[in-house]
Amino acid sequence: EASGTIIGCTDSEASNYNASATEDNDSCEYAPVELDWTSVPDTDCNATILIPSDVSISLNGGPLTNGDLIGVFYTDANGNLALGGFATWTGETTSIAAWGSEAGVDNGFQIGEEYLWYIYDIESATSIAASSVSFSFGENTYSCNGLSGLSDLEASGTIIGCTDSEASNYNASATEDNDSCEYAPVELDWTS
């Protein structure tokens, strides 16, 4: 460590932000994001994002679970993240319709706006931001009638759930235990 260098998390949005840190050490931690995955716009134009069955998608270094959601979000006029389109992961080729806004209305992506990717982990009921996204063709920005193809998506973050493999509700994806573990009643033979 060099004299005067303070290593730590330098992102003020992180829960472990260190205002004194002068060099980031990739230790930033973020609270789970609460997103609305139910309200999808339905406007007059969209872009299609192909998600092939052989796409490389990882959630905290592991595979997705069938039923997880993959979505793109935009920032609305209030500065909040709003769902612009999503697909349910089944392991099969699918696509996302990313909806664009109508003229003078804040109800979708603006032309040239970057997609903000999230995965909704159904086991932990947590939305996790993508840390890396790449495409086999097209761009990570919206255009009316645009077409792009996802090739790689990595998301990592805290997944809260039961981390005890002996519990009936064990979540292999969980990275932080939330004291929710449940155990089947122990059956004893009282007749012997």
TASUL-V411335 format. One record per residue. N is the residue number from 1. SS is DSSP state (2 for helix, 1 for strand, 0 for the rest). NEAR is the number of other C-alpha atoms within 12 Angstrom. Layout:
n = {N N}
ss = {SS SS}
near = {NEAR NEAR}
This chain:
n = {1 2 3 4 5 6 7 8 9 10 11 12 13 14 15 16 17 18 19 20 21 22 23 24 25 26 27 28 29 30 31 32 33 34 35 36 37 38 39 40 41 42 43 44 45 46 47 48 49 50 51 52 53 54 55 56 57 58 59 60 61 62 63 64 65 66 67 68 69 70 71 72 73 74 75 76 77 78 79 80 81 82 83 84 85 86 87 88 89 90 91 92 93 94 95 96 97 98 99 100 101 102 103 104 105 106 107 108 109 110 111 112 113 114 115 116 117 118 119 120 121 122 123 124 125 126 127 128 129 130 131 132 133 134 135 136 137 138 139 140 141 142 143 144 145 146 147 148 149 150 151 152 153 154 155 156 157 158 159 160 161 162 163 164 165 166 167 168 169 170 171 172 173 174 175 176 177 178 179 180 181 182 183 184 185 186 187 188 189 190 191 192}
ss = {0 0 0 0 0 0 1 1 0 0 0 0 0 0 0 0 0 0 0 0 0 0 1 1 0 0 0 0 0 0 0 0 1 0 0 0 0 0 0 0 0 0 0 0 0 1 1 1 1 1 1 1 1 1 1 1 1 1 1 0 0 1 0 0 0 0 0 0 1 1 1 1 1 1 1 0 0 0 0 0 1 1 1 1 1 1 1 1 0 0 0 0 0 1 1 1 1 1 1 1 0 0 0 0 0 0 0 0 1 0 0 0 0 1 0 1 1 1 1 1 1 0 0 0 0 1 1 1 1 1 1 1 1 1 1 1 1 0 0 0 1 0 0 0 0 0 1 1 1 1 1 1 1 1 1 0 0 0 0 1 1 0 0 0 0 0 0 0 0 0 0 0 0 0 0 1 1 0 0 0 0 0 0 0 0 0 0 0 0 0 0 0}
near = {10 8 7 10 13 17 21 23 24 23 22 17 15 21 17 21 24 22 18 17 21 19 21 21 19 16 19 24 24 23 20 24 26 19 27 23 30 15 18 27 29 19 23 19 25 32 37 33 40 31 34 25 19 19 27 25 35 30 38 25 19 18 25 32 24 17 20 29 37 46 41 47 42 37 24 21 16 10 10 16 29 35 40 45 39 37 34 25 29 21 23 16 19 23 30 34 38 47 40 41 33 19 14 10 15 23 31 41 43 31 24 18 25 22 42 32 41 42 46 39 40 26 27 31 25 32 36 39 36 29 21 24 27 25 23 21 18 20 24 35 34 35 28 26 19 26 25 29 31 34 26 26 37 28 32 33 33 28 34 29 29 26 25 22 17 14 19 17 23 26 28 28 32 32 24 23 22 19 16 19 21 18 16 11 8 6 8 7 6 5 5 4}
